[in-house]
Amino acid sequence: DIEAHIAALKANDDVEEIRLGGNTLGVEACKALAEVLKTKKNLQIFNAADIFTGRLISEIPDALTTLLTALLTLPKLHTVDLSDNAFGGRLAEPLKDFYSKAGPLRHLLLNNNGLGPAGGSIVANAITDLAAVKAADPSLPPLETIVCGRNRLEDGSMDAWSAAYAAHKTLKTVKMMQNGIRPTGINKLLRDGLAHCVELVHLDLQDNTFTLEGAQALASVVTGWSKIEALCVGDCLLSARGGVLLGKALNLQKTAELKKLSLQYNEIDIKGAKAIHTAILNGLPNLEILELNGNKFSEEDPLVDEIRELFSDRGFEGLDSLSDMEEESDEEEEDEEFEEEEQEKAERVLKEAGHAEAQNVPQEKDKKVEDLAELFGATKISA
């Protein structure tokens, strides 16, 4: 059946891009296509998103392996899109064999494939191996893009992904939205992985869970991305304190190229909004789009008008619609202030206790250590 569809492809030796999306290919069709692909030495882009709809699980491994093996013979192939195929963890091995050897690859697109933590780790380890292949041959281009969202990667694969990002310091675009990554995983991903990617231009981690722990990590590493133009961390539960920390970090004039900042649905309160406003004023002269809808302050607050006026004066589109805001209750504000005070006390006592320990003061006789234990026992740090 496929012969009629690939006749024109066979005759075209100059083809640079192939798009197969929306079709459904079986094993025999993939074998026939693979033989043709091997002859297309000028091919640069291969889009195979959503090509196995309705196929049996037992068919896909052989079909995919056949295609990927053929792609490894193409010296100019820099972009491969395998998104929207229900691979699951069972297809991680064929992907591993390809990604670990695809020297010419610059743009890796693997979105919405249901890899899971185990499959995600296998793919990430293969990407780490690819770094060694590229390092061994200076003629090979660096990896620039990784899109791996909606794959249920979770915390369990963050060790592997952190290593992969640390190995590819030239990455410019990273998108890992909606992966069920929790604060511990986000912390590791940012500090041990993405912090090394100093060429980052676009980062999208939307719809994962940061809380204060992840927000602290983001605030710590964001100043290392001097070329960042789009930072998308909407629906990540940054928390009220997290919003303030991020605002302060962006105010340090280390991210002046930022054009888009997505912070919607993050429980950011008016203090965080003020910190972000200050950052826009002093540290983000090129910011064109700010998304703050769904946070915890009133759209009627005078600060909102100040932000809109600031964007208007600069000639930018600016702030999004604040149609779904949630005002923070007095009780929530009091609880948060209490928790902040207790955390500050705990940190201060910890510092003093560390100083006492350095002076060889026995802990059992150190009142500061007793205070520390009492504070941490009574303190709860909320998101």
C-alpha positions as CSV (number, residue, x, y, z in Angstrom):
1,D,0.0,0.0,0.0
2,I,2.8,2.4,0.8
3,E,4.5,2.1,-2.6
4,A,2.2,4.5,-4.3
5,H,2.9,7.1,-1.6
6,I,6.7,6.8,-1.6
7,A,7.2,6.8,-5.4
8,A,7.7,10.6,-5.5
9,L,10.1,10.3,-2.5
10,K,12.2,7.7,-4.3
11,A,12.7,10.0,-7.3
12,N,13.7,13.0,-5.2
13,D,17.3,12.9,-4.1
14,D,17.3,16.5,-2.9
15,V,14.5,16.1,-0.3
16,E,15.4,17.9,3.0
17,E,12.2,17.4,5.0
18,I,9.7,14.5,5.4
19,R,6.5,14.8,7.4
20,L,4.5,11.7,8.1
21,G,2.3,12.9,11.0
22,G,-1.3,11.7,11.1
23,N,-0.7,8.5,9.2
24,T,-0.6,5.0,10.7
25,L,2.3,2.8,9.6
26,G,2.8,-0.9,10.2
27,V,5.9,-3.0,10.2
28,E,6.0,-3.7,6.4
29,A,5.3,-0.1,5.5
30,C,8.1,1.1,7.8
31,K,10.5,-1.4,6.3
32,A,9.8,-0.2,2.8
33,L,10.1,3.4,3.9
34,A,13.4,2.8,5.7
35,E,15.0,1.4,2.5
36,V,14.1,4.7,0.7
37,L,15.2,6.8,3.7
38,K,18.7,5.3,3.5
39,T,19.2,6.9,0.1
40,K,18.2,10.4,1.1
41,K,21.5,11.8,2.3
42,N,20.3,15.4,2.2
43,L,17.5,14.8,4.6
44,Q,17.6,17.3,7.5
45,I,14.2,17.1,9.2
46,F,12.2,13.9,9.9
47,N,8.7,14.4,11.4
48,A,7.2,11.1,12.5
49,A,4.8,12.5,15.1
50,D,1.6,10.4,15.6
51,I,2.3,7.7,13.0
52,F,1.2,4.6,15.0
53,T,-2.4,5.3,15.8
54,G,-4.4,2.1,16.0
55,R,-1.4,-0.2,15.7
56,L,-0.9,-3.1,18.0
57,I,1.6,-2.7,20.8
58,S,3.5,-5.7,19.4
59,E,4.0,-4.0,16.0
60,I,5.5,-0.8,17.1
61,P,9.0,-1.9,18.4
62,D,10.0,-3.5,15.0
63,A,8.5,-0.7,13.0
64,L,10.2,2.0,15.1
65,T,13.5,0.2,15.1
66,T,13.5,-0.1,11.4
67,L,12.9,3.6,10.9
68,L,15.5,4.7,13.5
69,T,18.2,2.4,12.1
70,A,17.7,4.0,8.7
71,L,17.9,7.5,10.1
72,L,21.3,6.8,11.7
73,T,22.8,6.6,8.1
74,L,21.8,10.2,7.3
75,P,24.7,12.6,7.8
76,K,22.6,15.9,7.7
77,L,19.6,14.9,9.8
78,H,19.4,17.5,12.5
79,T,15.8,17.3,13.6
80,V,13.7,14.3,14.6
81,D,10.2,14.6,15.9
82,L,8.7,11.4,17.5
83,S,6.0,13.1,19.5
84,D,2.5,11.9,20.1
85,N,3.3,8.2,19.7
86,A,2.2,5.9,22.6
87,F,5.6,4.4,23.2
88,G,5.5,3.9,26.9
89,G,8.6,2.5,28.7
90,R,8.6,-0.6,26.5
91,L,9.9,1.5,23.5
92,A,12.8,3.0,25.5
93,E,15.4,0.6,24.2
94,P,14.9,1.4,20.5
95,L,15.0,5.1,21.4
96,K,18.2,4.5,23.4
97,D,19.9,2.9,20.5
98,F,19.1,5.9,18.3
99,Y,19.6,8.8,20.6
100,S,23.0,7.5,21.9
101,K,24.4,7.4,18.3
102,A,22.6,10.3,16.5
103,G,25.7,12.5,16.1
104,P,24.1,15.1,13.7
105,L,21.1,15.6,15.9
106,R,20.4,19.2,17.0
107,H,16.7,19.1,17.8
108,L,15.2,16.2,19.8
109,L,11.4,16.3,20.0
110,L,9.8,13.6,22.1
111,N,6.6,15.0,23.5
112,N,3.6,13.1,24.9
113,N,4.9,9.5,24.6
114,G,4.1,8.1,28.1
115,L,7.7,7.1,28.8
116,G,7.3,7.0,32.6
117,P,10.2,7.4,35.1
118,A,12.0,4.2,34.0
119,G,11.7,4.8,30.2
120,G,12.6,8.5,30.8
121,S,15.8,7.5,32.6
122,I,16.8,5.2,29.7
123,V,16.2,8.0,27.2
124,A,18.1,10.5,29.3
125,N,21.0,8.2,29.7
126,A,21.2,7.8,26.0
127,I,21.2,11.6,25.6
128,T,24.1,11.7,28.0
129,D,26.0,9.1,25.9
130,L,25.3,11.2,22.8
131,A,27.4,14.0,24.4
132,A,30.5,11.7,24.3
133,V,29.8,11.0,20.6
134,K,29.7,14.6,19.8
135,A,32.7,15.5,21.9
136,A,34.7,12.8,20.0
137,D,34.0,14.4,16.6
138,P,34.3,18.2,16.4
139,S,32.5,18.3,13.1
140,L,29.3,17.2,14.8
141,P,26.9,20.0,15.8
142,P,25.9,20.6,19.5
143,L,22.5,19.5,20.7
144,E,20.3,22.7,20.9
145,T,16.8,21.5,21.7
146,I,15.1,18.9,23.9
147,V,11.3,18.8,24.1
148,C,10.1,16.0,26.4
149,G,6.9,17.1,28.0
150,R,3.8,15.1,29.0
151,N,5.9,11.9,29.6
152,R,5.2,11.2,33.3
153,L,9.0,11.5,34.0
154,E,8.4,12.3,37.7
155,D,11.1,12.6,40.3
156,G,12.4,9.0,39.6
157,S,14.1,10.0,36.4
158,M,15.6,13.4,37.5
159,D,19.0,12.0,38.3
160,A,19.3,10.8,34.7
161,W,17.9,14.0,33.2
162,S,20.1,16.2,35.4
163,A,23.2,14.3,34.1
164,A,21.9,14.7,30.5
165,Y,21.5,18.4,30.8
166,A,24.9,18.8,32.5
167,A,26.5,16.9,29.6
168,H,24.9,19.2,27.0
169,K,25.8,22.7,28.1
170,T,25.0,24.2,24.7
171,L,21.2,23.6,24.9
172,K,19.1,26.6,24.0
173,T,15.6,25.2,24.3
174,V,14.3,22.9,27.0
175,K,10.6,22.0,27.4
176,M,9.6,19.5,30.1
177,M,6.1,20.6,30.9
178,Q,3.5,18.5,32.6
179,N,5.7,15.6,33.8
180,G,4.6,15.2,37.4
181,I,7.9,16.4,38.7
182,R,7.7,17.2,42.4
183,P,9.8,19.8,44.4
184,T,12.7,17.4,45.1
185,G,13.0,16.5,41.5
186,I,12.7,20.1,40.3
187,N,15.4,21.1,42.8
188,K,17.8,18.4,41.4
189,L,16.9,19.2,37.8
190,L,17.6,22.9,38.2
191,R,20.7,22.8,40.4
192,D,22.4,19.7,39.1
193,G,21.3,19.9,35.4
194,L,19.9,23.0,33.9
195,A,22.2,25.3,35.9
196,H,25.0,24.1,33.5
197,C,23.1,25.2,30.4
198,V,24.3,28.7,30.2
199,E,23.2,29.2,26.6
200,L,19.5,28.7,27.5
201,V,17.0,30.9,25.6
202,H,13.7,29.1,26.2
203,L,12.8,27.1,29.3
204,D,9.3,25.6,29.8
205,L,8.6,23.7,33.0
206,Q,4.9,24.5,33.3
207,D,2.5,22.3,35.2
208,N,5.1,20.6,37.4
209,T,5.2,21.2,41.2
210,F,7.9,23.6,42.6
211,T,6.6,24.9,45.9
212,L,9.1,26.9,47.9
213,E,11.9,24.4,47.5
214,G,11.7,24.5,43.7
215,A,11.3,28.3,43.7
216,Q,14.5,28.7,45.8
217,A,16.3,26.5,43.3
218,L,15.0,28.5,40.3
219,A,15.9,31.8,42.0
220,S,19.4,30.5,42.6
221,V,20.1,29.3,39.0
222,V,18.2,31.8,36.9
223,T,20.9,34.5,37.1
224,G,23.2,32.1,35.2
225,W,21.0,32.2,32.1
226,S,22.1,35.6,30.6
227,K,20.5,34.8,27.2
228,I,17.1,33.6,28.5
229,E,14.2,35.0,26.5
230,A,11.3,32.9,27.7
231,L,10.8,31.5,31.2
232,C,7.6,29.5,31.5
233,V,6.8,28.2,35.0
234,G,3.1,28.7,35.1
235,D,0.9,26.4,37.2
236,C,3.9,25.3,39.2
237,L,2.8,26.3,42.7
238,L,5.8,28.5,43.3
239,S,4.2,29.8,46.5
240,A,4.0,33.4,47.9
241,R,7.6,33.4,49.2
242,G,8.7,31.7,46.0
243,G,7.3,34.6,43.9
244,V,9.2,37.1,46.0
245,L,12.5,35.1,45.7
246,L,12.1,34.9,41.9
247,G,11.3,38.6,41.6
248,K,14.4,39.5,43.6
249,A,16.6,37.2,41.4
250,L,15.2,38.7,38.2
251,N,16.0,42.2,39.6
252,L,19.7,41.5,39.7
253,Q,20.0,42.5,36.0
254,K,21.4,39.1,35.0
255,T,18.5,38.2,32.7
256,A,18.0,41.4,30.7
257,E,17.1,39.5,27.5
258,L,14.0,38.0,29.0
259,K,10.9,38.7,26.8
260,K,8.3,36.4,28.1
261,L,7.6,35.4,31.8
262,S,4.8,33.0,32.5
263,L,3.9,32.8,36.2
264,Q,0.1,32.1,36.1
265,Y,-1.6,30.0,38.9
266,N,1.4,30.0,41.3
267,E,-0.2,31.4,44.5
268,I,1.9,34.6,44.1
269,D,0.6,37.3,46.5
270,I,0.8,41.1,46.3
271,K,4.4,41.0,47.8
272,G,5.5,38.7,45.0
273,A,3.8,40.9,42.5
274,K,5.6,43.9,43.9
275,A,8.9,42.1,43.6
276,I,8.2,41.2,40.0
277,H,7.2,44.8,39.2
278,T,10.5,46.0,40.7
279,A,12.3,43.4,38.6
280,I,10.6,44.6,35.4
281,L,11.4,48.2,36.2
282,N,15.1,47.6,36.9
283,G,16.2,44.3,35.6
284,L,13.9,43.3,32.7
285,P,14.0,46.1,30.1
286,N,13.0,43.8,27.2
287,L,10.1,42.0,28.9
288,E,7.1,42.0,26.5
289,I,4.7,39.5,28.0
290,L,3.9,38.8,31.6
291,E,1.4,36.1,32.6
292,L,0.1,36.5,36.2
293,N,-3.5,35.3,36.0
294,G,-4.7,33.0,38.7
295,N,-2.6,34.3,41.5
296,K,-3.5,35.6,45.0
297,F,-4.0,39.3,44.7
298,S,-6.7,41.6,43.4
299,E,-6.8,42.7,39.8
300,E,-8.1,46.0,41.3
301,D,-4.9,46.6,43.2
302,P,-3.1,49.9,42.1
303,L,0.0,47.9,41.4
304,V,-1.7,46.2,38.5
305,D,-2.2,49.6,36.8
306,E,1.4,50.5,37.5
307,I,2.5,47.3,35.8
308,R,0.3,47.9,32.8
309,E,1.5,51.5,32.5
310,L,5.1,50.4,32.6
311,F,4.5,48.0,29.7
312,S,2.5,50.6,27.8
313,D,5.3,53.2,28.1
314,R,7.7,50.6,26.6
315,G,5.3,49.8,23.8
316,F,4.8,46.2,24.7
317,E,1.7,44.0,25.0
318,G,2.5,43.4,28.6
319,L,0.3,41.9,31.3
320,D,-2.3,39.3,30.5
321,S,-5.9,39.3,31.6
322,L,-6.3,38.9,35.3
323,S,-9.8,37.4,35.1
324,D,-9.3,34.5,37.5
325,M,-7.5,36.0,40.5
326,E,-7.9,34.6,44.0
327,E,-7.5,37.1,46.9
328,E,-5.6,35.9,49.9
329,S,-7.6,35.7,53.1
330,D,-6.3,37.5,56.3
331,E,-5.9,34.1,58.0
332,E,-3.7,32.8,55.2
333,E,-1.6,35.9,55.3
334,E,-1.2,35.7,59.1
335,D,-0.2,32.0,58.8
336,E,2.3,32.7,56.1
337,E,3.9,35.6,58.1
338,F,4.1,33.3,61.2
339,E,5.8,30.6,59.2
340,E,8.2,33.0,57.6
341,E,9.2,34.3,61.1
342,E,9.7,30.8,62.4
343,Q,11.7,29.8,59.4
344,E,14.0,32.8,59.8
345,K,14.4,32.0,63.5
346,A,15.3,28.4,62.6
347,E,17.9,29.5,60.0
348,R,19.4,32.0,62.5
349,V,19.7,29.4,65.3
350,L,21.1,26.9,62.8
351,K,23.8,29.4,61.8
352,E,24.7,30.2,65.4
353,A,24.7,26.5,66.4
354,G,27.1,25.8,63.5
355,H,29.4,28.6,64.8
356,A,29.2,27.0,68.3
357,E,30.1,23.6,66.9
358,A,33.1,25.1,65.1
359,Q,34.3,26.3,68.5
360,N,34.0,22.7,69.8
361,V,31.2,23.5,72.2
362,P,29.5,20.2,73.2
363,Q,26.0,20.0,71.6
364,E,24.3,18.6,74.7
365,K,25.3,21.7,76.6
366,D,24.6,24.2,73.8
367,K,21.3,26.0,74.4
368,K,21.3,27.1,70.8
369,V,21.1,23.5,69.6
370,E,18.2,22.8,72.0
371,D,16.4,25.9,70.6
372,L,17.0,24.7,67.1
373,A,15.5,21.3,67.7
374,E,12.5,22.9,69.3
375,L,12.0,25.4,66.5
376,F,12.2,22.7,63.7
377,G,9.8,20.6,65.7
378,A,7.3,23.3,65.8
379,T,7.9,24.9,62.4
380,K,5.9,23.9,59.3
381,I,7.0,25.3,56.0
382,S,4.1,25.5,53.6
383,A,4.1,25.8,49.9
